Amino acid sequence: MKGVRAFSAPGKALLAGGYLVLDPKYESFVVALSARMHAVVSSTTVPDNDNKLIINVKSSQFNNNEWNYSVSKDQGYDPIERDGKSNPFIEFTISNVCNYFSDNESFDNKITIEIFSDAEYHSKENSLIMSNNYMSFPFHKKNIQDVPKTGLGSSAGLVTVLTTALSSVFLKDLDVSSIKYQHTIHNLAQIAHCQAQGKIGSGFDVAAATYGSIIYRRFLPEIISQLPELSVDNFERYHNALKDVVDTCNWKMIASPTNLPKGFKLIMGDVNTGSETVKLVQKVKKWYANNQPHSLDVYNCIDENNMKIIQLCKTLDSLSKTDTVYYSQLLEGLYNGYTDDFKELKEFKHAFLTIRKNFRLISKESGADIEPSIQTELLDNCIQIKGVLAGVVPGAGGFDAISLIASENTDIESETSGLTAFSNVSWMKLKQAECGLMEEDPQHYIGLRAAH
């Protein structure tokens, strides 16, 4: 094998945005996470291969987790799996990348991609940690569909990193730090992810996987819905439409780099349950449509406080550079629980409490458990902990992992150890990611062994 490369993409937490992220008129605050999806890709040329691409995708972390595809122009770039197995996220990714690059005349025709996911994406129950001097991953005895997820955006991360790995075979000079290539990868991954889900989602998870922590406003749904169906008979039409959508269309999306302010950190706690996001979204959409103008007033109140959080993060970031003495006092007040002594911290906390109050109202009126009572109790207990400023059930809410914003000096495990109120929470070893897509050293994935 030649041309071995490796890439990774981060998970996400939607801290401010909730259901408003589905509407292109609202902005959201998305934090990229240190938990990453990885892809190691190698390729070679096989002679006399009937103009077919052979693509092997596998993840040895899970049982029976390997797919072998043949792809060709004659098949309309529809991946045919040798054993009849199906994974729509992999298949739509392969289909779109191969179709997009079908004009390329010189590339390797046998591709192997190994997928790895960091421990925080799935429940670690009944898993064995395998590690080397660089990497550590849990290996599971079950199939991937039987291992509970924690809601960090594994499918978006998979599609993004798989899109990157495949693209690197067609683009030998692919540089994931280049805005140009990030743009191409993001757009291809967004299209594949929407098609695999059978719907056009908000896309904040794919955007975070590509760009890192961002202020996000979603793309126009019709950008993707206008694409024709891909089939053997119309792959040329699809290719031209795909090139146009990826390269020239104005998606009218915002993905501006951002970060939590200096001295603040994100804490994630897994409550070991998980939620069905699709059902929650359906209930909220129905409530919103049937309760105008009241529902619009609720959304506008949430939006007003989302924007306060975004602006306060910018204000705090500026203060950390322009008034270091005051900012040092503010961080000390955050850590010691004197948050009401500082206007910025008081407003930050109040904005999150107001957002939560409105989502509890939507929960009550729509029947969607956005902030279930058990999560309310947990979050209320969390914000009493020294150094914790605010908490929220990120994204669509429900029983997914909770997110807390706290002082970087807060030791959440020692603060909650032995307390009954936190007995069902597993604190995840996560932090805000420094960036989105990264190229990794493929040598770092060799020789994974059981950790003792």
Buried (B, 14 or more C-beta within 10 A) or exposed (E): EEBBBBBBBBBBBBBBBBBBBBBBEBBBBBBBBBBBBBBBBBBEEEEEEEEBBBBBBBBBBBEEBBBBBBBBBEBBBBBEBEEEBEBBBBBBBBBBBBBBBBEEEEBBBBBBBBBBBBBBBBBBEEBEBBBBEEBBBBBBEBEBEEBBBBBBBBBBBBBBBBBBBBBBBBBEEBEBEEEEBBBBBBBBBBBBBBBBBEEBBBBBBBBBBBBBBBBBBBBBBEBBEEBEEBEEEBBEBBBEBBBEBBEEBEBEBBBEEBBBBEBBBBBBBBBBBBBEBEEBBEBBBEBBEEBEEEBEEBBBBBBEBBBBBBEBBEBBBEBBEEEEEEBEBBBBBBBEBEBEEBEBBEBBBBBBBBBBEBBBBBBEBBEBBBBBEEBBEBBEBBBEBBBBBBBBBBBBBBBBBBBBBBBBBBBBEEBBEEEEEBEEBBBBEBBBBEBBBBBBEBEBBEEBEEEE
